[in-house]
Amino acid sequence: MLRYLFKTLILGVVVSSLIKNRYRIMNWVLGNRYIRQMVVSGTMSLPFVKQILMNSLFSNRERTSL
C-alpha cells in the first residue's frame, strides 16, 4: 500500500513538473533541426491539419487594397 502511494506521489510530481515546464521542454526538443523537420513534415502529412492551415491562409475574406 505504501509503495503504491509513493509511486503515485512521484508520478504526480513528475507530471506536474512536465506541465509547468512544457514550453521549455518543447523549445529544447524542437531546437534540434532534424527533430523539428520530422515533426513539421509529420504534422503536414495529416490531411485535416493541412486543410485547416490552407483554409486559414487562403480564406475568402475581404481584402483591403492600398
C-alpha positions as a printed NumPy array, in Angstrom:
array([[  0.   ,   0.   ,   0.   ],
       [  2.785,   2.394,   0.934],
       [  4.708,   1.529,  -2.241],
       [  1.624,   2.318,  -4.387],
       [  1.151,   5.654,  -2.591],
       [  4.833,   6.542,  -3.079],
       [  4.715,   5.681,  -6.815],
       [  1.578,   7.778,  -7.242],
       [  3.186,  10.713,  -5.448],
       [  6.347,  10.523,  -7.579],
       [  4.281,  10.273, -10.765],
       [  2.276,  13.324,  -9.707],
       [  5.447,  15.349,  -9.099],
       [  6.894,  14.344, -12.484],
       [  3.687,  15.159, -14.38 ],
       [  3.368,  18.461, -12.535],
       [  6.944,  19.389, -13.447],
       [  6.382,  18.466, -17.095],
       [  3.236,  20.575, -17.283],
       [  4.895,  23.506, -15.531],
       [  7.882,  23.461, -17.923],
       [  6.115,  22.259, -21.095],
       [  7.18 ,  25.212, -23.259],
       [ 10.818,  24.982, -22.18 ],
       [ 10.798,  21.271, -22.95 ],
       [  9.15 ,  21.86 , -26.333],
       [ 11.694,  24.573, -27.229],
       [ 14.535,  22.292, -26.163],
       [ 13.253,  19.349, -28.224],
       [ 12.373,  21.417, -31.302],
       [ 15.72 ,  23.202, -31.127],
       [ 17.167,  20.191, -32.937],
       [ 16.761,  20.803, -36.682],
       [ 16.267,  17.141, -37.599],
       [ 13.558,  16.587, -34.987],
       [ 11.826,  19.843, -35.982],
       [ 11.766,  18.773, -39.647],
       [ 10.308,  15.391, -38.7  ],
       [  7.589,  16.975, -36.542],
       [  6.6  ,  19.522, -39.2  ],
       [  6.562,  17.003, -42.051],
       [  4.648,  14.512, -39.906],
       [  2.079,  17.126, -38.946],
       [  1.667,  18.38 , -42.5  ],
       [  1.121,  14.832, -43.756],
       [ -2.133,  14.716, -41.786],
       [ -4.862,  15.807, -44.243],
       [ -7.066,  17.643, -41.746],
       [ -4.152,  19.71 , -40.382],
       [ -3.052,  20.681, -43.873],
       [ -6.635,  21.609, -44.829],
       [ -7.107,  23.779, -41.732],
       [ -3.818,  25.557, -42.406],
       [ -4.624,  26.18 , -46.072],
       [ -8.116,  27.429, -45.205],
       [ -6.739,  29.885, -42.675],
       [ -4.06 ,  31.148, -45.042],
       [ -6.141,  31.413, -48.206],
       [ -9.614,  32.197, -46.934],
       [-12.077,  34.271, -48.962],
       [-12.081,  37.192, -46.591],
       [-12.462,  40.696, -47.907],
       [ -9.086,  42.118, -48.576],
       [ -8.351,  45.778, -48.234],
       [ -6.473,  47.353, -51.09 ],
       [ -3.926,  50.061, -50.563]])
